[in-house]
Amino acid sequence: MQVTIYITPSCPYCLTAKKYFENKKIPFEEIDISLDKAKAQEMMKFSGQMGVPVITIDDKIIIGFDQEKIETLIK
């Protein structure tokens, strides 16, 4: 399973998402879109969203911290 979290440092939901995966001991890649404009554009293109967090689990996209949807996908 490959997990990527697109974040900004000031986003409280991003922090919640990161802590969730850390507590579950699920490794993830963190991409700070405030530091990488190309990654921000990439995220907006595939998700249709400008807000964060955007979480990808394999090829599935989750907008925001939707714990129920995340738990369904990580089972």
HTML snippet that shows the backbone in 3Dmol.js (N, CA, C, O; Angstrom):
<script src="https://3Dmol.org/build/3Dmol-min.js"></script>
<div id="view" style="width:600px;height:400px;position:relative"></div>
<script>
const pdb = `
ATOM      1  N   MET A   1       0.854  -1.180   0.000  1.00  0.00           N
ATOM      2  CA  MET A   1       0.000   0.000   0.000  1.00  0.00           C
ATOM      3  C   MET A   1       0.895   1.237   0.000  1.00  0.00           C
ATOM      4  O   MET A   1       1.837   1.341   0.786  1.00  0.00           O
ATOM      5  N   GLN A   2       0.584   2.162  -0.891  1.00  0.00           N
ATOM      6  CA  GLN A   2       1.330   3.415  -0.964  1.00  0.00           C
ATOM      7  C   GLN A   2       0.411   4.565  -0.572  1.00  0.00           C
ATOM      8  O   GLN A   2      -0.645   4.764  -1.172  1.00  0.00           O
ATOM      9  N   VAL A   3       0.828   5.318   0.445  1.00  0.00           N
ATOM     10  CA  VAL A   3       0.044   6.437   0.958  1.00  0.00           C
ATOM     11  C   VAL A   3       0.835   7.724   0.761  1.00  0.00           C
ATOM     12  O   VAL A   3       2.014   7.800   1.106  1.00  0.00           O
ATOM     13  N   THR A   4       0.177   8.730   0.204  1.00  0.00           N
ATOM     14  CA  THR A   4       0.771  10.054   0.046  1.00  0.00           C
ATOM     15  C   THR A   4      -0.198  11.072   0.617  1.00  0.00           C
ATOM     16  O   THR A   4      -1.401  10.999   0.367  1.00  0.00           O
ATOM     17  N   ILE A   5       0.326  12.026   1.388  1.00  0.00           N
ATOM     18  CA  ILE A   5      -0.495  13.085   1.960  1.00  0.00           C
ATOM     19  C   ILE A   5       0.052  14.421   1.468  1.00  0.00           C
ATOM     20  O   ILE A   5       1.205  14.767   1.728  1.00  0.00           O
ATOM     21  N   TYR A   6      -0.786  15.162   0.758  1.00  0.00           N
ATOM     22  CA  TYR A   6      -0.445  16.510   0.312  1.00  0.00           C
ATOM     23  C   TYR A   6      -0.906  17.459   1.410  1.00  0.00           C
ATOM     24  O   TYR A   6      -2.078  17.459   1.788  1.00  0.00           O
ATOM     25  N   ILE A   7       0.023  18.271   1.921  1.00  0.00           N
ATOM     26  CA  ILE A   7      -0.237  19.093   3.105  1.00  0.00           C
ATOM     27  C   ILE A   7       0.242  20.533   2.921  1.00  0.00           C
ATOM     28  O   ILE A   7       0.940  20.863   1.962  1.00  0.00           O
ATOM     29  N   THR A   8      -0.155  21.371   3.870  1.00  0.00           N
ATOM     30  CA  THR A   8       0.503  22.653   4.121  1.00  0.00           C
ATOM     31  C   THR A   8       0.757  22.705   5.629  1.00  0.00           C
ATOM     32  O   THR A   8       0.031  22.073   6.396  1.00  0.00           O
ATOM     33  N   PRO A   9       1.762  23.438   6.055  1.00  0.00           N
ATOM     34  CA  PRO A   9       2.107  23.459   7.484  1.00  0.00           C
ATOM     35  C   PRO A   9       1.018  24.033   8.388  1.00  0.00           C
ATOM     36  O   PRO A   9       0.951  23.676   9.564  1.00  0.00           O
ATOM     37  N   SER A  10       0.176  24.904   7.872  1.00  0.00           N
ATOM     38  CA  SER A  10      -0.828  25.552   8.718  1.00  0.00           C
ATOM     39  C   SER A  10      -2.160  24.811   8.757  1.00  0.00           C
ATOM     40  O   SER A  10      -3.117  25.299   9.358  1.00  0.00           O
ATOM     41  N   CYS A  11      -2.237  23.653   8.133  1.00  0.00           N
ATOM     42  CA  CYS A  11      -3.499  22.911   8.022  1.00  0.00           C
ATOM     43  C   CYS A  11      -3.678  21.944   9.198  1.00  0.00           C
ATOM     44  O   CYS A  11      -2.926  20.976   9.306  1.00  0.00           O
ATOM     45  N   PRO A  12      -4.658  22.184  10.083  1.00  0.00           N
ATOM     46  CA  PRO A  12      -4.852  21.290  11.225  1.00  0.00           C
ATOM     47  C   PRO A  12      -5.328  19.892  10.808  1.00  0.00           C
ATOM     48  O   PRO A  12      -5.004  18.908  11.472  1.00  0.00           O
ATOM     49  N   TYR A  13      -6.089  19.800   9.719  1.00  0.00           N
ATOM     50  CA  TYR A  13      -6.559  18.493   9.255  1.00  0.00           C
ATOM     51  C   TYR A  13      -5.416  17.663   8.685  1.00  0.00           C
ATOM     52  O   TYR A  13      -5.448  16.433   8.735  1.00  0.00           O
ATOM     53  N   CYS A  14      -4.401  18.341   8.141  1.00  0.00           N
ATOM     54  CA  CYS A  14      -3.204  17.652   7.657  1.00  0.00           C
ATOM     55  C   CYS A  14      -2.477  17.000   8.821  1.00  0.00           C
ATOM     56  O   CYS A  14      -2.056  15.846   8.733  1.00  0.00           O
ATOM     57  N   LEU A  15      -2.333  17.740   9.906  1.00  0.00           N
ATOM     58  CA  LEU A  15      -1.691  17.207  11.102  1.00  0.00           C
ATOM     59  C   LEU A  15      -2.464  16.011  11.645  1.00  0.00           C
ATOM     60  O   LEU A  15      -1.864  15.011  12.038  1.00  0.00           O
ATOM     61  N   THR A  16      -3.778  16.108  11.668  1.00  0.00           N
ATOM     62  CA  THR A  16      -4.614  15.002  12.130  1.00  0.00           C
ATOM     63  C   THR A  16      -4.415  13.775  11.252  1.00  0.00           C
ATOM     64  O   THR A  16      -4.308  12.658  11.758  1.00  0.00           O
ATOM     65  N   ALA A  17      -4.364  13.977   9.940  1.00  0.00           N
ATOM     66  CA  ALA A  17      -4.160  12.860   9.011  1.00  0.00           C
ATOM     67  C   ALA A  17      -2.797  12.207   9.241  1.00  0.00           C
ATOM     68  O   ALA A  17      -2.689  10.981   9.288  1.00  0.00           O
ATOM     69  N   LYS A  18      -1.766  13.027   9.382  1.00  0.00           N
ATOM     70  CA  LYS A  18      -0.431  12.488   9.610  1.00  0.00           C
ATOM     71  C   LYS A  18      -0.380  11.683  10.903  1.00  0.00           C
ATOM     72  O   LYS A  18       0.179  10.587  10.930  1.00  0.00           O
ATOM     73  N   LYS A  19      -0.959  12.218  11.973  1.00  0.00           N
ATOM     74  CA  LYS A  19      -0.965  11.511  13.260  1.00  0.00           C
ATOM     75  C   LYS A  19      -1.744  10.199  13.163  1.00  0.00           C
ATOM     76  O   LYS A  19      -1.362   9.197  13.768  1.00  0.00           O
ATOM     77  N   TYR A  20      -2.827  10.212  12.406  1.00  0.00           N
ATOM     78  CA  TYR A  20      -3.622   8.999  12.224  1.00  0.00           C
ATOM     79  C   TYR A  20      -2.759   7.882  11.623  1.00  0.00           C
ATOM     80  O   TYR A  20      -2.727   6.767  12.144  1.00  0.00           O
ATOM     81  N   PHE A  21      -2.058   8.192  10.521  1.00  0.00           N
ATOM     82  CA  PHE A  21      -1.229   7.183   9.867  1.00  0.00           C
ATOM     83  C   PHE A  21      -0.046   6.777  10.744  1.00  0.00           C
ATOM     84  O   PHE A  21       0.332   5.606  10.759  1.00  0.00           O
ATOM     85  N   GLU A  22       0.535   7.714  11.465  1.00  0.00           N
ATOM     86  CA  GLU A  22       1.624   7.387  12.387  1.00  0.00           C
ATOM     87  C   GLU A  22       1.145   6.440  13.478  1.00  0.00           C
ATOM     88  O   GLU A  22       1.825   5.465  13.799  1.00  0.00           O
ATOM     89  N   ASN A  23      -0.036   6.723  14.056  1.00  0.00           N
ATOM     90  CA  ASN A  23      -0.583   5.865  15.112  1.00  0.00           C
ATOM     91  C   ASN A  23      -0.903   4.468  14.606  1.00  0.00           C
ATOM     92  O   ASN A  23      -0.788   3.494  15.349  1.00  0.00           O
ATOM     93  N   LYS A  24      -1.307   4.366  13.338  1.00  0.00           N
ATOM     94  CA  LYS A  24      -1.608   3.060  12.725  1.00  0.00           C
ATOM     95  C   LYS A  24      -0.337   2.376  12.213  1.00  0.00           C
ATOM     96  O   LYS A  24      -0.383   1.250  11.720  1.00  0.00           O
ATOM     97  N   LYS A  25       0.805   3.077  12.338  1.00  0.00           N
ATOM     98  CA  LYS A  25       2.094   2.577  11.863  1.00  0.00           C
ATOM     99  C   LYS A  25       2.062   2.268  10.369  1.00  0.00           C
ATOM    100  O   LYS A  25       2.611   1.267   9.911  1.00  0.00           O
ATOM    101  N   ILE A  26       1.409   3.149   9.629  1.00  0.00           N
ATOM    102  CA  ILE A  26       1.337   3.039   8.176  1.00  0.00           C
ATOM    103  C   ILE A  26       2.271   4.094   7.590  1.00  0.00           C
ATOM    104  O   ILE A  26       2.058   5.289   7.794  1.00  0.00           O
ATOM    105  N   PRO A  27       3.295   3.666   6.869  1.00  0.00           N
ATOM    106  CA  PRO A  27       4.217   4.644   6.289  1.00  0.00           C
ATOM    107  C   PRO A  27       3.529   5.484   5.213  1.00  0.00           C
ATOM    108  O   PRO A  27       2.644   5.007   4.503  1.00  0.00           O
ATOM    109  N   PHE A  28       3.951   6.734   5.112  1.00  0.00           N
ATOM    110  CA  PHE A  28       3.362   7.618   4.109  1.00  0.00           C
ATOM    111  C   PHE A  28       4.410   8.609   3.623  1.00  0.00           C
ATOM    112  O   PHE A  28       5.381   8.915   4.315  1.00  0.00           O
ATOM    113  N   GLU A  29       4.181   9.098   2.412  1.00  0.00           N
ATOM    114  CA  GLU A  29       4.996  10.170   1.868  1.00  0.00           C
ATOM    115  C   GLU A  29       4.244  11.468   2.106  1.00  0.00           C
ATOM    116  O   GLU A  29       3.043  11.560   1.848  1.00  0.00           O
ATOM    117  N   GLU A  30       4.950  12.452   2.593  1.00  0.00           N
ATOM    118  CA  GLU A  30       4.361  13.761   2.872  1.00  0.00           C
ATOM    119  C   GLU A  30       4.873  14.754   1.833  1.00  0.00           C
ATOM    120  O   GLU A  30       6.080  14.883   1.631  1.00  0.00           O
ATOM    121  N   ILE A  31       3.953  15.452   1.178  1.00  0.00           N
ATOM    122  CA  ILE A  31       4.342  16.463   0.198  1.00  0.00           C
ATOM    123  C   ILE A  31       3.761  17.802   0.638  1.00  0.00           C
ATOM    124  O   ILE A  31       2.544  17.984   0.671  1.00  0.00           O
ATOM    125  N   ASP A  32       4.644  18.731   0.972  1.00  0.00           N
ATOM    126  CA  ASP A  32       4.240  20.072   1.398  1.00  0.00           C
ATOM    127  C   ASP A  32       4.089  20.929   0.137  1.00  0.00           C
ATOM    128  O   ASP A  32       5.077  21.358  -0.459  1.00  0.00           O
ATOM    129  N   ILE A  33       2.831  21.170  -0.258  1.00  0.00           N
ATOM    130  CA  ILE A  33       2.596  21.904  -1.509  1.00  0.00           C
ATOM    131  C   ILE A  33       2.920  23.389  -1.384  1.00  0.00           C
ATOM    132  O   ILE A  33       2.990  24.094  -2.391  1.00  0.00           O
ATOM    133  N   SER A  34       3.119  23.870  -0.153  1.00  0.00           N
ATOM    134  CA  SER A  34       3.527  25.274  -0.002  1.00  0.00           C
ATOM    135  C   SER A  34       4.984  25.468  -0.406  1.00  0.00           C
ATOM    136  O   SER A  34       5.412  26.590  -0.675  1.00  0.00           O
ATOM    137  N   LEU A  35       5.742  24.383  -0.448  1.00  0.00           N
ATOM    138  CA  LEU A  35       7.152  24.440  -0.819  1.00  0.00           C
ATOM    139  C   LEU A  35       7.413  23.959  -2.242  1.00  0.00           C
ATOM    140  O   LEU A  35       8.484  24.209  -2.794  1.00  0.00           O
ATOM    141  N   ASP A  36       6.446  23.273  -2.837  1.00  0.00           N
ATOM    142  CA  ASP A  36       6.652  22.673  -4.151  1.00  0.00           C
ATOM    143  C   ASP A  36       5.457  22.991  -5.051  1.00  0.00           C
ATOM    144  O   ASP A  36       4.453  22.279  -5.051  1.00  0.00           O
ATOM    145  N   LYS A  37       5.588  24.064  -5.809  1.00  0.00           N
ATOM    146  CA  LYS A  37       4.473  24.518  -6.660  1.00  0.00           C
ATOM    147  C   LYS A  37       4.130  23.509  -7.749  1.00  0.00           C
ATOM    148  O   LYS A  37       2.966  23.393  -8.132  1.00  0.00           O
ATOM    149  N   ALA A  38       5.121  22.777  -8.255  1.00  0.00           N
ATOM    150  CA  ALA A  38       4.845  21.757  -9.278  1.00  0.00           C
ATOM    151  C   ALA A  38       3.976  20.646  -8.695  1.00  0.00           C
ATOM    152  O   ALA A  38       3.046  20.171  -9.347  1.00  0.00           O
ATOM    153  N   LYS A  39       4.283  20.234  -7.461  1.00  0.00           N
ATOM    154  CA  LYS A  39       3.468  19.204  -6.798  1.00  0.00           C
ATOM    155  C   LYS A  39       2.073  19.739  -6.481  1.00  0.00           C
ATOM    156  O   LYS A  39       1.097  18.990  -6.535  1.00  0.00           O
ATOM    157  N   ALA A  40       1.970  21.023  -6.151  1.00  0.00           N
ATOM    158  CA  ALA A  40       0.659  21.637  -5.913  1.00  0.00           C
ATOM    159  C   ALA A  40      -0.181  21.580  -7.183  1.00  0.00           C
ATOM    160  O   ALA A  40      -1.362  21.236  -7.132  1.00  0.00           O
ATOM    161  N   GLN A  41       0.418  21.914  -8.314  1.00  0.00           N
ATOM    162  CA  GLN A  41      -0.297  21.857  -9.597  1.00  0.00           C
ATOM    163  C   GLN A  41      -0.704  20.421  -9.925  1.00  0.00           C
ATOM    164  O   GLN A  41      -1.814  20.173 -10.397  1.00  0.00           O
ATOM    165  N   GLU A  42       0.199  19.486  -9.671  1.00  0.00           N
ATOM    166  CA  GLU A  42      -0.088  18.066  -9.902  1.00  0.00           C
ATOM    167  C   GLU A  42      -1.290  17.623  -9.069  1.00  0.00           C
ATOM    168  O   GLU A  42      -2.198  16.962  -9.572  1.00  0.00           O
ATOM    169  N   MET A  43      -1.284  17.997  -7.783  1.00  0.00           N
ATOM    170  CA  MET A  43      -2.378  17.635  -6.888  1.00  0.00           C
ATOM    171  C   MET A  43      -3.704  18.219  -7.373  1.00  0.00           C
ATOM    172  O   MET A  43      -4.723  17.528  -7.392  1.00  0.00           O
ATOM    173  N   MET A  44      -3.688  19.485  -7.763  1.00  0.00           N
ATOM    174  CA  MET A  44      -4.918  20.135  -8.237  1.00  0.00           C
ATOM    175  C   MET A  44      -5.422  19.471  -9.506  1.00  0.00           C
ATOM    176  O   MET A  44      -6.630  19.334  -9.697  1.00  0.00           O
ATOM    177  N   LYS A  45      -4.517  19.063 -10.366  1.00  0.00           N
ATOM    178  CA  LYS A  45      -4.917  18.441 -11.628  1.00  0.00           C
ATOM    179  C   LYS A  45      -5.605  17.097 -11.394  1.00  0.00           C
ATOM    180  O   LYS A  45      -6.657  16.838 -11.978  1.00  0.00           O
ATOM    181  N   PHE A  46      -5.026  16.233 -10.546  1.00  0.00           N
ATOM    182  CA  PHE A  46      -5.627  14.907 -10.377  1.00  0.00           C
ATOM    183  C   PHE A  46      -6.795  14.894  -9.400  1.00  0.00           C
ATOM    184  O   PHE A  46      -7.642  14.003  -9.471  1.00  0.00           O
ATOM    185  N   SER A  47      -6.859  15.874  -8.480  1.00  0.00           N
ATOM    186  CA  SER A  47      -7.925  15.842  -7.472  1.00  0.00           C
ATOM    187  C   SER A  47      -9.048  16.833  -7.759  1.00  0.00           C
ATOM    188  O   SER A  47     -10.167  16.667  -7.273  1.00  0.00           O
ATOM    189  N   GLY A  48      -8.751  17.860  -8.547  1.00  0.00           N
ATOM    190  CA  GLY A  48      -9.728  18.912  -8.773  1.00  0.00           C
ATOM    191  C   GLY A  48      -9.882  19.831  -7.570  1.00  0.00           C
ATOM    192  O   GLY A  48     -10.816  20.630  -7.518  1.00  0.00           O
ATOM    193  N   GLN A  49      -8.974  19.725  -6.601  1.00  0.00           N
ATOM    194  CA  GLN A  49      -9.070  20.483  -5.354  1.00  0.00           C
ATOM    195  C   GLN A  49      -7.871  21.397  -5.174  1.00  0.00           C
ATOM    196  O   GLN A  49      -6.766  21.101  -5.630  1.00  0.00           O
ATOM    197  N   MET A  50      -8.112  22.513  -4.500  1.00  0.00           N
ATOM    198  CA  MET A  50      -7.016  23.400  -4.119  1.00  0.00           C
ATOM    199  C   MET A  50      -6.709  23.272  -2.633  1.00  0.00           C
ATOM    200  O   MET A  50      -5.638  23.679  -2.182  1.00  0.00           O
ATOM    201  N   GLY A  51      -7.647  22.707  -1.867  1.00  0.00           N
ATOM    202  CA  GLY A  51      -7.477  22.574  -0.422  1.00  0.00           C
ATOM    203  C   GLY A  51      -6.767  21.288  -0.050  1.00  0.00           C
ATOM    204  O   GLY A  51      -6.712  20.339  -0.832  1.00  0.00           O
ATOM    205  N   VAL A  52      -6.227  21.272   1.150  1.00  0.00           N
ATOM    206  CA  VAL A  52      -5.543  20.104   1.684  1.00  0.00           C
ATOM    207  C   VAL A  52      -6.189  19.685   3.002  1.00  0.00           C
ATOM    208  O   VAL A  52      -6.882  20.499   3.610  1.00  0.00           O
ATOM    209  N   PRO A  53      -5.999  18.489   3.455  1.00  0.00           N
ATOM    210  CA  PRO A  53      -5.159  17.470   2.853  1.00  0.00           C
ATOM    211  C   PRO A  53      -5.850  16.767   1.685  1.00  0.00           C
ATOM    212  O   PRO A  53      -7.073  16.636   1.641  1.00  0.00           O
ATOM    213  N   VAL A  54      -5.037  16.329   0.761  1.00  0.00           N
ATOM    214  CA  VAL A  54      -5.456  15.377  -0.256  1.00  0.00           C
ATOM    215  C   VAL A  54      -4.603  14.146   0.009  1.00  0.00           C
ATOM    216  O   VAL A  54      -3.375  14.223   0.056  1.00  0.00           O
ATOM    217  N   ILE A  55      -5.264  13.018   0.180  1.00  0.00           N
ATOM    218  CA  ILE A  55      -4.579  11.773   0.530  1.00  0.00           C
ATOM    219  C   ILE A  55      -4.793  10.790  -0.611  1.00  0.00           C
ATOM    220  O   ILE A  55      -5.913  10.610  -1.091  1.00  0.00           O
ATOM    221  N   THR A  56      -3.714  10.163  -1.035  1.00  0.00           N
ATOM    222  CA  THR A  56      -3.859   9.081  -2.001  1.00  0.00           C
ATOM    223  C   THR A  56      -3.436   7.781  -1.331  1.00  0.00           C
ATOM    224  O   THR A  56      -2.404   7.705  -0.665  1.00  0.00           O
ATOM    225  N   ILE A  57      -4.252   6.780  -1.525  1.00  0.00           N
ATOM    226  CA  ILE A  57      -3.935   5.428  -1.061  1.00  0.00           C
ATOM    227  C   ILE A  57      -3.984   4.558  -2.303  1.00  0.00           C
ATOM    228  O   ILE A  57      -5.050   4.278  -2.852  1.00  0.00           O
ATOM    229  N   ASP A  58      -2.796   4.137  -2.735  1.00  0.00           N
ATOM    230  CA  ASP A  58      -2.633   3.487  -4.025  1.00  0.00           C
ATOM    231  C   ASP A  58      -3.211   4.415  -5.095  1.00  0.00           C
ATOM    232  O   ASP A  58      -2.694   5.517  -5.279  1.00  0.00           O
ATOM    233  N   ASP A  59      -4.249   4.014  -5.796  1.00  0.00           N
ATOM    234  CA  ASP A  59      -4.797   4.870  -6.861  1.00  0.00           C
ATOM    235  C   ASP A  59      -6.095   5.564  -6.455  1.00  0.00           C
ATOM    236  O   ASP A  59      -6.776   6.150  -7.298  1.00  0.00           O
ATOM    237  N   LYS A  60      -6.439   5.503  -5.178  1.00  0.00           N
ATOM    238  CA  LYS A  60      -7.666   6.139  -4.676  1.00  0.00           C
ATOM    239  C   LYS A  60      -7.344   7.502  -4.073  1.00  0.00           C
ATOM    240  O   LYS A  60      -6.312   7.683  -3.427  1.00  0.00           O
ATOM    241  N   ILE A  61      -8.245   8.458  -4.295  1.00  0.00           N
ATOM    242  CA  ILE A  61      -8.048   9.829  -3.815  1.00  0.00           C
ATOM    243  C   ILE A  61      -9.067  10.132  -2.728  1.00  0.00           C
ATOM    244  O   ILE A  61     -10.257   9.863  -2.887  1.00  0.00           O
ATOM    245  N   ILE A  62      -8.592  10.692  -1.627  1.00  0.00           N
ATOM    246  CA  ILE A  62      -9.460  11.112  -0.528  1.00  0.00           C
ATOM    247  C   ILE A  62      -9.240  12.606  -0.323  1.00  0.00           C
ATOM    248  O   ILE A  62      -8.113  13.060  -0.126  1.00  0.00           O
ATOM    249  N   ILE A  63     -10.323  13.354  -0.373  1.00  0.00           N
ATOM    250  CA  ILE A  63     -10.262  14.794  -0.163  1.00  0.00           C
ATOM    251  C   ILE A  63     -10.568  15.062   1.305  1.00  0.00           C
ATOM    252  O   ILE A  63     -11.619  14.660   1.806  1.00  0.00           O
ATOM    253  N   GLY A  64      -9.656  15.738   1.991  1.00  0.00           N
ATOM    254  CA  GLY A  64      -9.842  16.011   3.407  1.00  0.00           C
ATOM    255  C   GLY A  64      -9.490  14.794   4.242  1.00  0.00           C
ATOM    256  O   GLY A  64      -9.073  13.765   3.710  1.00  0.00           O
ATOM    257  N   PHE A  65      -9.656  14.912   5.536  1.00  0.00           N
ATOM    258  CA  PHE A  65      -9.406  13.785   6.442  1.00  0.00           C
ATOM    259  C   PHE A  65     -10.721  13.066   6.677  1.00  0.00           C
ATOM    260  O   PHE A  65     -11.481  13.411   7.583  1.00  0.00           O
ATOM    261  N   ASP A  66     -10.982  12.057   5.846  1.00  0.00           N
ATOM    262  CA  ASP A  66     -12.195  11.255   5.925  1.00  0.00           C
ATOM    263  C   ASP A  66     -11.805   9.897   6.515  1.00  0.00           C
ATOM    264  O   ASP A  66     -11.502   8.954   5.784  1.00  0.00           O
ATOM    265  N   GLN A  67     -11.817   9.815   7.838  1.00  0.00           N
ATOM    266  CA  GLN A  67     -11.325   8.623   8.532  1.00  0.00           C
ATOM    267  C   GLN A  67     -12.078   7.369   8.112  1.00  0.00           C
ATOM    268  O   GLN A  67     -11.470   6.311   7.948  1.00  0.00           O
ATOM    269  N   GLU A  68     -13.374   7.469   7.940  1.00  0.00           N
ATOM    270  CA  GLU A  68     -14.177   6.305   7.554  1.00  0.00           C
ATOM    271  C   GLU A  68     -13.729   5.760   6.195  1.00  0.00           C
ATOM    272  O   GLU A  68     -13.564   4.552   6.030  1.00  0.00           O
ATOM    273  N   LYS A  69     -13.538   6.642   5.243  1.00  0.00           N
ATOM    274  CA  LYS A  69     -13.101   6.226   3.913  1.00  0.00           C
ATOM    275  C   LYS A  69     -11.681   5.662   3.955  1.00  0.00           C
ATOM    276  O   LYS A  69     -11.382   4.674   3.285  1.00  0.00           O
ATOM    277  N   ILE A  70     -10.807   6.293   4.746  1.00  0.00           N
ATOM    278  CA  ILE A  70      -9.438   5.801   4.887  1.00  0.00           C
ATOM    279  C   ILE A  70      -9.446   4.396   5.441  1.00  0.00           C
ATOM    280  O   ILE A  70      -8.755   3.522   4.917  1.00  0.00           O
ATOM    281  N   GLU A  71     -10.218   4.157   6.498  1.00  0.00           N
ATOM    282  CA  GLU A  71     -10.255   2.839   7.116  1.00  0.00           C
ATOM    283  C   GLU A  71     -10.778   1.791   6.163  1.00  0.00           C
ATOM    284  O   GLU A  71     -10.323   0.648   6.195  1.00  0.00           O
ATOM    285  N   THR A  72     -11.724   2.153   5.315  1.00  0.00           N
ATOM    286  CA  THR A  72     -12.222   1.215   4.303  1.00  0.00           C
ATOM    287  C   THR A  72     -11.108   0.828   3.326  1.00  0.00           C
ATOM    288  O   THR A  72     -10.995  -0.331   2.926  1.00  0.00           O
ATOM    289  N   LEU A  73     -10.294   1.810   2.952  1.00  0.00           N
ATOM    290  CA  LEU A  73      -9.252   1.555   1.951  1.00  0.00           C
ATOM    291  C   LEU A  73      -8.022   0.847   2.506  1.00  0.00           C
ATOM    292  O   LEU A  73      -7.319   0.172   1.754  1.00  0.00           O
ATOM    293  N   ILE A  74      -7.743   0.981   3.796  1.00  0.00           N
ATOM    294  CA  ILE A  74      -6.520   0.370   4.332  1.00  0.00           C
ATOM    295  C   ILE A  74      -6.747  -1.047   4.829  1.00  0.00           C
ATOM    296  O   ILE A  74      -5.793  -1.709   5.237  1.00  0.00           O
ATOM    297  N   LYS A  75      -7.976  -1.530   4.807  1.00  0.00           N
ATOM    298  CA  LYS A  75      -8.253  -2.893   5.270  1.00  0.00           C
ATOM    299  C   LYS A  75      -7.767  -3.916   4.274  1.00  0.00           C
ATOM    300  O   LYS A  75      -7.916  -5.116   4.499  1.00  0.00           O
TER     301      LYS A  75
END
`;
const viewer = $3Dmol.createViewer("view");
viewer.addModel(pdb, "pdb");
viewer.setStyle({}, {cartoon: {color: "spectrum"}});
viewer.zoomTo();
viewer.render();
</script>
